[in-house]
């Protein structure tokens, strides 16, 4: 295999059509695939899909264990089977042609001069086709770093990446450590990259590694600071995890003051937009307040437990 890559795809009640395209694309790009299923209602459909593929297997969970635990399970499998790299993907992320090879090339080049936590993709918003950016911590707010249209071979240093589309070497994962399963969903990737950055690792965005990716249940196109932004809207329960896990991370010594300042501004924007002006306002706001309270008292794990 080309670099011995295991793709870890976490599924939960997936739409079979997009997942089929993703798995076929991964296999065509010389990847083995482990689908970690978090007790989906349509598990029979998932098994039917996988039965028609050559390099994909399913690891069934008896309950929804969350993203962090599912990723860790995938990494443990990659370790046991001797893979060199793991590629994390959401169930609605569809790799475009050449994505895996571009990530591998970038990782190998950057690892010659840096301790690399991960390299990540550029993604196209599945709703409107707009291209993503990479993020650095800024003095006033998160600084967005866009790929140059004429230089698709460039790599851009980022302070963190979204987990979907991130290629991680098992060597780095073994040193940085497992993902925080107690966060359950949101900020699982943020926490890991903050910890890696504190330990001296760097992350890079790869402009010629591209996938299609869904941002949320709905995506709003809004003008912020004179530029058009895609702002994803989630179901109310997700705001619980977003706010709670931010508060939990604010207490950790490896979370930089600059990230905290930038993230507070992001939470303020989310609270105003989805707690005051976008339905279901009261449901969203209730979950945000619940999350803040549980974060302050140190509660982690799935919502409703403990």
N, C-alpha and C positions, 0 to 999 in steps of 0.2 A: 504493500500500500504506500501511497504518497505521504510519508510522514506519520503513518499510523494514527489517523484522526478518528476519534469517536465523537459523533454528534449526539448530544443529549437534548432530547425534545421532551418538554413537560406538557402533558395534555390533561385537560379537564373539560369534559363535555365538548370536545372539539367539533368544528365543522369539517366533515370528512373530505369535502372537495379541496379546500385549500391545503389541508394536511397531506392529502395524497400528492399534490403538486410539490410540496416541500420535501417529502420523503423521497420521491422519485428524483428530484433535483440533487439531493444529497448523495444518493447512491450513484447517480451519473457523474458526480464529482469525486468519486473514489473514497467515500466515507462509509464506515459502518455506522449504524444508528441504533441508539437505545431510546425507546419511548417510555418515559416514566409516567404512568397514568395514575392520576389522583382520584381513583374511584369514580370514573365517568359513568353517566347514565347510559351512554351509547357504546359501552365496551365491546359488545358483540360486533358492531359496525367497525370498530377499530381493529379487532382481530381479523375480520374479513379483509380489510385493507392490507394489513401486514402479511397475510397469507399469500398475497400476490407479489410480494417483494422478496428480494434475494438476501439483503444485508441488514434487515431491520428486525429487531426483537422488541417485545413489550415486557416491562416490569410492572405488574399490577400492584397497586396499593389498596389496602382494605378500607382506607379512609383518605380524605384530603389532608396530606401531611404538610402542604405548603410548598412554596418554591425553594426555599433554602434546603429543606430536607431532601426534596427531589433532586436538586442539583448535586448535593453531597452523595446521594446514592449513586448517581451517574458517575461522579468522579471516583468513587470507590470501585465501581465496576471497571472503569478505565485503568485504574492502578492494578487491579487483579489480573487484567488481561494484557498488560504490558503496552498500552497505548502511549504514544509520546505527547499527544495533544488531545484536548477536549474542546469541542465547539458547542456552546450553549445556544439553544434556539427556543423561542416561544412557538406554540402550535399554529399561530397565524403569521409566522415569518417565512417567507418563501425566498430561498437563495436564488439569485440570478446566475447565469452562466459565468464560470470562472471565479466565483466568489471565494471558494475554499483555497484555490491555488494562490490567489492574491494575498489572502491572509497568511498563508504559510510562508510565502516569500518575504512579506513584510516582517513577520516575526523573526525569521532567521537573520535578516539584515539588521534589524534593531537590536537583537540579542548580542550582536558582536560588540556593541559599545555601551549597552545599558542592561540593568536588571529589568526585565520586562514582565509586568503583571499580566497584560493581555493586549491584543490588538483587536480592533473592532471595525465593523462595517459602516458604510454610509447606507442609510435606508431611505426608500421612497415611501411616503405616506400612502397607504392603500386607498384612502378616501379621495385624495386629490392629486397624487403624484408628485407633490413637492418634496424636495430633497432635504435631508436632515443636516445638522451641524454637529460639531464636537464642542465640548465645554471645558473652559478653564475658569478657575476662581478669579473673580475680578474685585477691584477695590470698591466698586459701587454695586455691582450685580454680576451674575454669571456672564462671562464673556463668551460669545458664540464665535466659533472658528469654522468658516465655510471652506469647502474645497474649491480651488480655482478651476473654472470651467476648462481652461486650456492646459492644465497640468494634472491629469488624472493619476499620475504615478506618485504623487506626493503622499507623505504620511504626516499627520498633524498630532503633536503631543496633546493629550487630554488629561485632565485631572481625574476624570472617571468616565466610564462608558456604560451604556445600558447593557444588561446581561445578554439579551438576545443578539446574536451575531458576534459574540466575543470568543476569540480563540485563546485558550490558556494552555501553557505547557504544564504537564504534570509535575515537572521539577519545581516550577514556581508555586503551584498550588500546594505542594507538600511543604514548602517553606513558609508561605504566607498563612496557610491554615484553611480549615473548612469554612463554609459560609454559616452565618448565624441563623440557625433554624428557628430560634425563638421570635424573630421578626416576622416570620410566616410568609408575607407577600412583599409589601412595598419596602424599598430601601435595602433589600437583601444585597443587591449589587452595589449600591452606594457604600454600605458599611464595609464590604470586602475591599473596594478600591480605596477607601479612606485608610483602612488598615495597611494595605499594600503600599500606599503612598508614604505613610508614616515610616515604613520600614525601608524606604529608599527605592521602591520600584516605580517604574514609569509605564503609562499606558499610551497607546497610539491609535488614532483613527486612520483607516486605510481608504483612500478616496476611490480606488478602482475595485474595491470589494463591495458589492452592492446587493441589497436584498429589498424585497417589498415587505412592509411591516404595518400592522394596525396599531394605532396609538391608544384607542379607548373605544367606549361604546359609541361616542360621537366626537367629532373634531370641530371646534369652532375656529374660524379664521378671524382674528382680531388685530387691530392696530395698536402696537405698544411701542412707545418711543419713536414713532414715525416709521416703523417697519411692521410688515404683516407677519403675524405669528400663528402657528397652529397650536391651539390649546385643547388638549383632550379632556372630555368629560367622562366621568366614571359613575358607576352605580354608587349610592350613598355609603355602603359598607366599606368601599375602598378608601373613602376620606378618613374613616376611622384609622386605618393602618397608616396612611400617609402622614397624618398629624401625630399619631401616637409614636410611630417609629422615629420621626424627626426629633421629638422631645427626648426619646430614649438615647438617640445618638448624641444629642447636645451634651449629655453627661459624660461622654467618653473622652478620655485624654487624647486619643489619636485623631479625633475629629477637629480639624483646624478651625480657628476662630473665623477665618475668611469664608470657609464653607458654611459655617453656622449663619453668618451674616447674609450670605447670598441665599441660603435656604429659607431664612425667615422672610425675606422679600417674596420668594416664590409662594410660601404659605399664605402670606397676606393677599397676594393676587388671587389665589385659589379661593380663599375665604370670601373675598369681595365678589368675585365672579359667580361662584357656585353656591355660596351661602346667602347672598343677597339678591342676585339678579337672575339666576337660572333655576328653573324648576327641576326637581322638587327642592325648593330652597330650604324649607324647615327640616326635611329629612337629611339633607346634606349637612346643614349647620349642626343638627343634633349629633351626627356621627363625628364631626370635627371636634366638638366640645367633649364628647365622650372620649375621643382619642387623646386629646390634650390631658384630660384628667387622669386617664390610665397611664399615660407616659410619665406624668409628674409623680405618680405613686409607684412607678417601676414595674407595671404589669406588662408582660409580654405573652407570646403564644397566640393561639387562635381567638378571635372574638367570641365571647360567650363562655369561655372556659375560665375556671378559677374564681 
